[in-house]
Amino acid sequence: MTRAIAVEFTAAGPAEPEEWRDAAVLNNADLWLTVEEFQRVGQELAAVTAAYRRRTRPAGSRQVRVMNVVVARRRARPEPGPPQA
């Protein structure tokens, strides 16, 4: 889904006003996180968008899709555990 949205925006790019094209951000990161950091990242991203969800529509605004996907990657192989006694 995120790829389809990026492709749609990129295809329409020339028709978009320059300031809207320049404001677009496509960001992807693979991070090594502890479970606590993993939870915090999700909470912090939700907090960023929360203030914008509660307000009325400002003049000159457009609907903008902000997507956050914070999921653990599937393990390709088991991670080493503690040494066996």
C-alpha positions as CSV (number, residue, x, y, z in Angstrom):
1,M,0.0,0.0,0.0
2,T,2.7,2.5,0.9
3,R,4.5,1.8,-2.4
4,A,1.3,2.4,-4.4
5,I,0.8,5.8,-2.7
6,A,4.4,6.8,-3.4
7,V,4.0,5.7,-7.1
8,E,0.7,7.7,-7.4
9,F,2.3,10.8,-5.9
10,T,5.4,10.5,-8.1
11,A,3.4,10.0,-11.2
12,A,1.3,13.1,-10.5
13,G,4.4,15.1,-9.5
14,P,4.6,17.5,-12.5
15,A,1.0,18.5,-12.0
16,E,1.5,19.3,-8.3
17,P,2.6,22.8,-7.2
18,E,6.3,23.0,-6.6
19,E,5.9,23.8,-2.8
20,W,3.8,20.7,-2.4
21,R,6.3,18.5,-4.3
22,D,9.2,19.9,-2.2
23,A,7.3,19.2,1.0
24,A,6.8,15.5,0.3
25,V,8.8,13.0,2.3
26,L,9.3,9.3,1.7
27,N,11.2,7.8,4.6
28,N,12.1,4.2,5.4
29,A,14.5,2.9,8.1
30,D,15.5,-0.5,9.4
31,L,16.4,0.0,13.0
32,W,17.8,-2.3,15.7
33,L,15.6,-1.6,18.7
34,T,14.8,-3.1,22.1
35,V,11.2,-3.9,22.8
36,E,11.0,-0.7,25.0
37,E,12.5,1.4,22.1
38,F,10.1,-0.3,19.7
39,Q,7.1,0.7,21.8
40,R,8.5,4.3,22.3
41,V,9.0,4.8,18.5
42,G,5.3,3.9,17.9
43,Q,4.1,6.2,20.7
44,E,6.3,9.1,19.5
45,L,5.1,8.8,15.9
46,A,1.5,8.7,17.1
47,A,2.1,11.8,19.2
48,V,3.5,13.8,16.2
49,T,0.2,13.3,14.3
50,A,-2.2,13.6,17.3
51,A,-2.1,17.4,17.4
52,Y,-3.0,17.7,13.7
53,R,-6.0,15.2,14.1
54,R,-7.7,17.4,16.7
55,R,-7.7,20.7,14.9
56,T,-10.0,22.2,12.3
57,R,-9.0,22.5,8.7
58,P,-6.7,25.6,8.2
59,A,-7.1,27.8,5.1
60,G,-4.8,26.7,2.2
61,S,-4.5,23.2,3.6
62,R,-4.8,19.9,1.7
63,Q,-5.4,16.4,2.9
64,V,-2.0,14.8,3.4
65,R,-1.6,11.1,4.1
66,V,0.9,10.3,6.9
67,M,1.6,6.6,7.3
68,N,3.6,4.9,10.0
69,V,4.3,1.2,10.0
70,V,6.3,0.1,13.0
71,V,6.6,-3.6,13.0
72,A,9.3,-6.1,13.9
73,R,10.9,-7.7,10.9
74,R,10.4,-11.4,10.4
75,R,13.3,-13.4,11.6
76,A,15.2,-15.1,8.8
77,R,16.8,-17.5,11.2
78,P,16.7,-17.9,15.0
79,E,18.7,-15.4,17.0
80,P,21.3,-16.9,19.2
81,G,20.1,-17.3,22.8
82,P,22.0,-17.6,26.0
83,P,24.6,-20.4,26.3
84,Q,23.2,-23.8,27.2
85,A,24.4,-25.2,30.6
